Amino acid sequence: MTTSASVPTEPEGAIAGDGTTVTDRLVGANQRYAAAFADPGMDARPVLHVAVVACMDARLDLHAALGLELGDCHTIRNAGGVVTDDVIRSLTISQRALGTRSVVLIHHTGCGLESLTEDFRHDLEMEVGQRPAWAVEAFRDVEQDVRQSMQRVRTSPFLLHTDDVRGFVFDVTTGLLREIDPG
């Protein structure tokens, strides 16, 4: 299987020798995809009634790692896979409007948020003259951050279903999930 990671790319922001950008390449891929596309006739409600919250790290192929097909779940991704106010917003809509009942949280080994601190916000403020309103949500202990994320979901007053919330750490070198005890 060929992946984008195995195809040579131009330096960041560069235009390829043929004048195309990465976005041009993506749009071209979409045109090829759409040419063979057939409406699957699906509803927006996930078949498995599950929402997966995970890190945006490009090494995580969630559908393949979890054996999921198109339409099986809602996938909510952000830096670190942490449960922020926006994740609670998405989970609330997922549960209350679209019928999900289970929440799976996935962090991973070697996460970039383990090497950042909240000083990142200060550095941004110094660079652009405005402090971001959001927190970095950096962490040192991935297991503890999974526990914190599980607790945030379980205690949210907006969520209807908080009894089936489980957290995992995905090992980027083996592809295995390790479940984290919420205790």
Contacts in CASP RR format, 6 or more apart in sequence:
PFRMAT RR
TARGET T0000
AUTHOR 0000-0000-0000
METHOD contacts of the structure
MODEL  1
MTTSASVPTEPEGAIAGDGTTVTDRLVGANQRYAAAFADPGMDARPVLHV
AVVACMDARLDLHAALGLELGDCHTIRNAGGVVTDDVIRSLTISQRALGT
RSVVLIHHTGCGLESLTEDFRHDLEMEVGQRPAWAVEAFRDVEQDVRQSM
QRVRTSPFLLHTDDVRGFVFDVTTGLLREIDPG
5 58 0 8 1.000
9 22 0 8 1.000
10 16 0 8 1.000
10 17 0 8 1.000
10 22 0 8 1.000
13 21 0 8 1.000
13 22 0 8 1.000
15 21 0 8 1.000
16 25 0 8 1.000
40 70 0 8 1.000
42 70 0 8 1.000
42 71 0 8 1.000
44 98 0 8 1.000
45 98 0 8 1.000
45 99 0 8 1.000
46 71 0 8 1.000
46 72 0 8 1.000
46 73 0 8 1.000
46 74 0 8 1.000
46 94 0 8 1.000
46 98 0 8 1.000
46 99 0 8 1.000
46 100 0 8 1.000
47 71 0 8 1.000
47 72 0 8 1.000
48 68 0 8 1.000
48 72 0 8 1.000
48 73 0 8 1.000
48 102 0 8 1.000
49 99 0 8 1.000
49 100 0 8 1.000
49 101 0 8 1.000
49 102 0 8 1.000
50 72 0 8 1.000
50 73 0 8 1.000
50 74 0 8 1.000
50 100 0 8 1.000
50 101 0 8 1.000
50 102 0 8 1.000
50 103 0 8 1.000
50 104 0 8 1.000
51 73 0 8 1.000
51 74 0 8 1.000
51 75 0 8 1.000
51 76 0 8 1.000
51 90 0 8 1.000
51 91 0 8 1.000
51 94 0 8 1.000
51 95 0 8 1.000
51 100 0 8 1.000
51 102 0 8 1.000
51 103 0 8 1.000
51 104 0 8 1.000
52 62 0 8 1.000
52 66 0 8 1.000
52 73 0 8 1.000
52 74 0 8 1.000
52 75 0 8 1.000
52 76 0 8 1.000
52 103 0 8 1.000
52 104 0 8 1.000
52 105 0 8 1.000
52 106 0 8 1.000
53 76 0 8 1.000
53 77 0 8 1.000
53 81 0 8 1.000
53 83 0 8 1.000
53 87 0 8 1.000
53 91 0 8 1.000
53 103 0 8 1.000
53 104 0 8 1.000
53 105 0 8 1.000
53 106 0 8 1.000
53 149 0 8 1.000
54 60 0 8 1.000
54 62 0 8 1.000
54 75 0 8 1.000
54 76 0 8 1.000
54 77 0 8 1.000
54 81 0 8 1.000
54 105 0 8 1.000
54 106 0 8 1.000
54 107 0 8 1.000
54 108 0 8 1.000
54 170 0 8 1.000
55 77 0 8 1.000
55 78 0 8 1.000
55 79 0 8 1.000
55 80 0 8 1.000
55 81 0 8 1.000
55 106 0 8 1.000
55 107 0 8 1.000
55 108 0 8 1.000
55 111 0 8 1.000
56 77 0 8 1.000
56 78 0 8 1.000
56 79 0 8 1.000
56 80 0 8 1.000
56 81 0 8 1.000
57 80 0 8 1.000
57 108 0 8 1.000
57 111 0 8 1.000
57 112 0 8 1.000
57 172 0 8 1.000
59 108 0 8 1.000
59 172 0 8 1.000
60 106 0 8 1.000
60 108 0 8 1.000
60 170 0 8 1.000
60 172 0 8 1.000
62 68 0 8 1.000
62 75 0 8 1.000
62 106 0 8 1.000
63 69 0 8 1.000
63 70 0 8 1.000
63 72 0 8 1.000
65 170 0 8 1.000
65 175 0 8 1.000
65 177 0 8 1.000
66 73 0 8 1.000
66 104 0 8 1.000
73 100 0 8 1.000
74 90 0 8 1.000
74 94 0 8 1.000
74 98 0 8 1.000
74 100 0 8 1.000
76 87 0 8 1.000
76 90 0 8 1.000
76 91 0 8 1.000
76 94 0 8 1.000
78 84 0 8 1.000
78 86 0 8 1.000
78 87 0 8 1.000
79 112 0 8 1.000
79 113 0 8 1.000
79 137 0 8 1.000
80 107 0 8 1.000
80 111 0 8 1.000
80 112 0 8 1.000
80 113 0 8 1.000
80 137 0 8 1.000
80 145 0 8 1.000
81 87 0 8 1.000
81 105 0 8 1.000
81 106 0 8 1.000
81 107 0 8 1.000
81 149 0 8 1.000
82 113 0 8 1.000
82 137 0 8 1.000
82 139 0 8 1.000
82 145 0 8 1.000
82 148 0 8 1.000
82 149 0 8 1.000
83 105 0 8 1.000
83 148 0 8 1.000
83 149 0 8 1.000
83 152 0 8 1.000
83 153 0 8 1.000
84 134 0 8 1.000
84 135 0 8 1.000
84 137 0 8 1.000
88 152 0 8 1.000
88 153 0 8 1.000
88 156 0 8 1.000
88 158 0 8 1.000
88 159 0 8 1.000
91 100 0 8 1.000
91 103 0 8 1.000
91 153 0 8 1.000
91 156 0 8 1.000
91 158 0 8 1.000
91 159 0 8 1.000
92 156 0 8 1.000
92 158 0 8 1.000
92 159 0 8 1.000
94 100 0 8 1.000
95 101 0 8 1.000
95 159 0 8 1.000
95 160 0 8 1.000
95 161 0 8 1.000
96 158 0 8 1.000
96 160 0 8 1.000
100 161 0 8 1.000
101 161 0 8 1.000
101 164 0 8 1.000
102 161 0 8 1.000
102 164 0 8 1.000
102 165 0 8 1.000
102 166 0 8 1.000
103 153 0 8 1.000
103 161 0 8 1.000
103 162 0 8 1.000
103 164 0 8 1.000
103 165 0 8 1.000
103 166 0 8 1.000
104 166 0 8 1.000
104 167 0 8 1.000
104 168 0 8 1.000
105 146 0 8 1.000
105 149 0 8 1.000
105 150 0 8 1.000
105 153 0 8 1.000
105 165 0 8 1.000
105 166 0 8 1.000
105 167 0 8 1.000
105 168 0 8 1.000
106 167 0 8 1.000
106 168 0 8 1.000
106 169 0 8 1.000
106 170 0 8 1.000
106 177 0 8 1.000
107 142 0 8 1.000
107 145 0 8 1.000
107 146 0 8 1.000
107 149 0 8 1.000
107 167 0 8 1.000
107 168 0 8 1.000
107 169 0 8 1.000
107 170 0 8 1.000
108 142 0 8 1.000
108 169 0 8 1.000
108 170 0 8 1.000
108 171 0 8 1.000
108 172 0 8 1.000
109 142 0 8 1.000
109 169 0 8 1.000
109 170 0 8 1.000
109 171 0 8 1.000
109 172 0 8 1.000
109 173 0 8 1.000
110 142 0 8 1.000
110 172 0 8 1.000
111 139 0 8 1.000
111 142 0 8 1.000
113 136 0 8 1.000
113 137 0 8 1.000
113 138 0 8 1.000
113 139 0 8 1.000
114 138 0 8 1.000
114 139 0 8 1.000
114 140 0 8 1.000
114 142 0 8 1.000
116 136 0 8 1.000
116 138 0 8 1.000
117 136 0 8 1.000
117 138 0 8 1.000
118 135 0 8 1.000
118 136 0 8 1.000
118 138 0 8 1.000
120 136 0 8 1.000
120 138 0 8 1.000
121 131 0 8 1.000
121 132 0 8 1.000
121 134 0 8 1.000
121 135 0 8 1.000
121 136 0 8 1.000
122 131 0 8 1.000
124 130 0 8 1.000
124 131 0 8 1.000
124 132 0 8 1.000
125 131 0 8 1.000
125 132 0 8 1.000
139 145 0 8 1.000
139 148 0 8 1.000
142 169 0 8 1.000
143 169 0 8 1.000
143 180 0 8 1.000
146 167 0 8 1.000
146 168 0 8 1.000
146 169 0 8 1.000
146 180 0 8 1.000
147 180 0 8 1.000
147 182 0 8 1.000
147 183 0 8 1.000
149 167 0 8 1.000
150 165 0 8 1.000
150 166 0 8 1.000
150 167 0 8 1.000
150 180 0 8 1.000
150 182 0 8 1.000
151 182 0 8 1.000
153 159 0 8 1.000
153 162 0 8 1.000
153 165 0 8 1.000
154 162 0 8 1.000
154 165 0 8 1.000
154 182 0 8 1.000
155 162 0 8 1.000
156 162 0 8 1.000
165 182 0 8 1.000
166 179 0 8 1.000
167 179 0 8 1.000
167 180 0 8 1.000
167 182 0 8 1.000
168 177 0 8 1.000
168 178 0 8 1.000
168 179 0 8 1.000
168 180 0 8 1.000
169 177 0 8 1.000
169 178 0 8 1.000
169 180 0 8 1.000
170 176 0 8 1.000
170 177 0 8 1.000
171 177 0 8 1.000
171 178 0 8 1.000
END
